[in-house]
Amino acid sequence: MPVIWIRPTRGWASFNLRELIEYRELLYFLIWRDIKVRYKQTALGIGWAVLQPMLTMLVFSVFFGRLAGVPSDGIPYPIFAFTALLPWQLFSHAVSESGNSLVMNQQLLTKVYFPRLVIPLAAVLAGIVDFAIAFVVLLGMLVYYGIAPTPAFLMLPFFILLAIAAAFAVGLWLSALNVQYRDVRYVIPFLTQFWLFATPIAYSSSLVPDAWRMWYGFNPMAGVVEGFRWALLGTANGTGSLMVVSTLVIALLFAGGLGYFRRMERTFADVV
Amino acid sequence: MSDLAIRAEHLGKLYHLGARERYRTLRDTLTDSALAPLRSITSAFQRRDSAAHGSVADNAFWALKDIALEIKLGESVGIIGRNGAGKSTLLKILARITEPTTGYAEIHGRVGSLLEVGTGFHPELTGRENIFLNGAILGMKRAEIVRQFDEIVAFAEIEKFLDTPVKRYSSGMYVRLAFAVAAHLQPEILLVDEVLAVGDAAFQKKCLGKMQDVAGEGRTVIFVSHNLGSLANLCPRAILLAQGEKRREGASGAIIAEYVALGKQDRGQVVWRELQLAPGNERVRLRAARIVVNGQVTADTDIHQDIQVEIEFWNLQDGAHLTPSIHLLDKLGNVVLASANLASANLFQDEWAGCAYPRGLYRAVCTLPGDFLNDGYYSITVVITTDVSQPQVYAREVIAFMVHDTGAMRKEFGGEWLGVVRPRLAWRTQRLMAEPREGRLEERE
């Protein structure tokens, strides 16, 4: 029979992967709930998953592509923007959902035991369905614009994972901070908006001088977005080091977020 | 030691007051840390500033102190205590929802906690979907839920509404479904907090029966409830907590009696020491009102005890014809009864009833019989009139008390006992006939 020890813990808690696996069914049900509930009682339903990036793409195409004449690395501007908007929307939705997830689920936190990581993780993973649907539209656009896949296409799963990891990393920080400081709720919309313009979505990272391009990778989403363009559109104008830097930054953010979350989680039920 | 389910030593939990109600904003932390160096500078010059630092410690309180427990496999143990005694904190620690500040506990076996029914229910999802979601949240495996699905639905009596979103359920259906899922949780150790106080009487009875089954199946149950009657029936052993400490443990009956005896403070008594501040006017002033049981001032009694309501008042006008009276109110504020010291409404003859009162301090005592009130919360409004119907004092709900169940009337039925009063009445059954005579079913005698 398993013996559970309950005692005060201090300092940095280790990451208990085994327990997380044990609770995989709960994770599955929470993802399933988030997906089921997301478009309940909406007229357009899952159509929103397509409409949101499409409308943003239209606005960007008109204002940045047409009126401002932002260069798009020789790619038709609409698909140039849409390719970047997909991982961005995955990221920004996942960040705001997971950032608020612990507070939204405080009833669970104070009444039931389970590994707390499950909650922000489920919030992030539930966004993949939206992404998948919008991705089908993207494939259609690729065919329409006659853009043939390059071998770099094989790297796409890696960049999808990278986008998810980036969102989860930021979500870990924000959700744990949100338990303590409700300011986070107000920071999140501002943060994602600011971040959107700091990321090469409406424009290309080639606008940044070559010498500085690598440092642009400190915005982890810069690497993800440029990675998507590279994998899908075959544009690679010296963004390799940028992607490496972004990947490293995401790894650090993730490790730090995990550590912070695990450290704070023992007081979640008392503070939330 | 293989028959041990739970053992705990020195369990303690320190809360920082306010931390639970109010979350910090970033500004608080920023101003705190910005002021910190300043504070340490000033404290270097001022000795008494250390008192301000001490106040941080004053804000902390021990919700639970030095608790030792030993619960054997298959045992059902009740935990009793007033609000804030630490019952819920203890359960939360054992359920691993919150960490103890001191001590440790070891738990042998899978733990299921029912601190609330319907945890994680989502209003937009259907009954069917919520069964799976809630089951998973409570720690059931998917296969377990599938296996017990029909049983859960039957128990909840919601077959027809299985595919209706829960937000369209009546509150009764909602609660039934929630409990049904919870009741089919089958861990080795079950922690239950107050969840039986749900649903209508028939469903409560069903829940209690289910809980008894669970306890009977050799599972370990820790049960926290204000419903002392059902607790006594479910748990042979009980632990009494008071102010975060373990006061006593032992047979449930004795522990419940001690718990009731413990309730001597609270709103069982109110005394006005300043005449001018007391309810009333220049003719009559209330001085005190109190509940007395067995010669002791208390706010807790049980359903069998006589309850004496004492009213002390100053008559400030010579020769006034005073009538003290009380209104007894239930927890919803309904008036259960009104009683006044009028000669024709008194069981006995009172020497002051209908008399002209000289100036002075008086005490009137009204006795509410035992075996009369139901369990629950009651409050008392004191009214003192002149000339029978002119109110001079009208003190609303000045005192209150809890009537607790003892289990003595609970040998057979464990659910909610309906009604504001619960007198023991006379029942007599006679057998009138062995067989119905043909064509004469209507006949009575």
Boltz contact constraints between the chains, C-beta under 6 A:
constraints:
  - contact:
      token1: [A, 1]
      token2: [B, 108]
      max_distance: 6.0
  - contact:
      token1: [A, 1]
      token2: [B, 109]
      max_distance: 6.0
  - contact:
      token1: [A, 3]
      token2: [B, 106]
      max_distance: 6.0
  - contact:
      token1: [A, 3]
      token2: [B, 108]
      max_distance: 6.0
  - contact:
      token1: [A, 4]
      token2: [B, 107]
      max_distance: 6.0
  - contact:
      token1: [A, 5]
      token2: [B, 106]
      max_distance: 6.0
  - contact:
      token1: [A, 6]
      token2: [B, 105]
      max_distance: 6.0
  - contact:
      token1: [A, 7]
      token2: [B, 104]
      max_distance: 6.0
  - contact:
      token1: [A, 8]
      token2: [B, 99]
      max_distance: 6.0
  - contact:
      token1: [A, 8]
      token2: [B, 100]
      max_distance: 6.0
  - contact:
      token1: [A, 8]
      token2: [B, 101]
      max_distance: 6.0
  - contact:
      token1: [A, 25]
      token2: [B, 136]
      max_distance: 6.0
  - contact:
      token1: [A, 25]
      token2: [B, 142]
      max_distance: 6.0
  - contact:
      token1: [A, 26]
      token2: [B, 136]
      max_distance: 6.0
  - contact:
      token1: [A, 29]
      token2: [B, 133]
      max_distance: 6.0
  - contact:
      token1: [A, 29]
      token2: [B, 136]
      max_distance: 6.0
  - contact:
      token1: [A, 33]
      token2: [B, 122]
      max_distance: 6.0
  - contact:
      token1: [A, 33]
      token2: [B, 133]
      max_distance: 6.0
  - contact:
      token1: [A, 37]
      token2: [B, 124]
      max_distance: 6.0
  - contact:
      token1: [A, 40]
      token2: [B, 124]
      max_distance: 6.0
  - contact:
      token1: [A, 108]
      token2: [B, 120]
      max_distance: 6.0
  - contact:
      token1: [A, 111]
      token2: [B, 115]
      max_distance: 6.0
  - contact:
      token1: [A, 111]
      token2: [B, 116]
      max_distance: 6.0
  - contact:
      token1: [A, 111]
      token2: [B, 119]
      max_distance: 6.0
  - contact:
      token1: [A, 112]
      token2: [B, 119]
      max_distance: 6.0
  - contact:
      token1: [A, 112]
      token2: [B, 137]
      max_distance: 6.0
  - contact:
      token1: [A, 113]
      token2: [B, 95]
      max_distance: 6.0
  - contact:
      token1: [A, 113]
      token2: [B, 96]
      max_distance: 6.0
  - contact:
      token1: [A, 113]
      token2: [B, 97]
      max_distance: 6.0
  - contact:
      token1: [A, 180]
      token2: [B, 24]
      max_distance: 6.0
  - contact:
      token1: [A, 181]
      token2: [B, 25]
      max_distance: 6.0
  - contact:
      token1: [A, 181]
      token2: [B, 26]
      max_distance: 6.0
  - contact:
      token1: [A, 182]
      token2: [B, 23]
      max_distance: 6.0
  - contact:
      token1: [A, 183]
      token2: [B, 25]
      max_distance: 6.0
  - contact:
      token1: [A, 183]
      token2: [B, 26]
      max_distance: 6.0
  - contact:
      token1: [A, 266]
      token2: [B, 99]
      max_distance: 6.0
  - contact:
      token1: [A, 269]
      token2: [B, 97]
      max_distance: 6.0
  - contact:
      token1: [A, 269]
      token2: [B, 98]
      max_distance: 6.0
  - contact:
      token1: [A, 270]
      token2: [B, 98]
      max_distance: 6.0
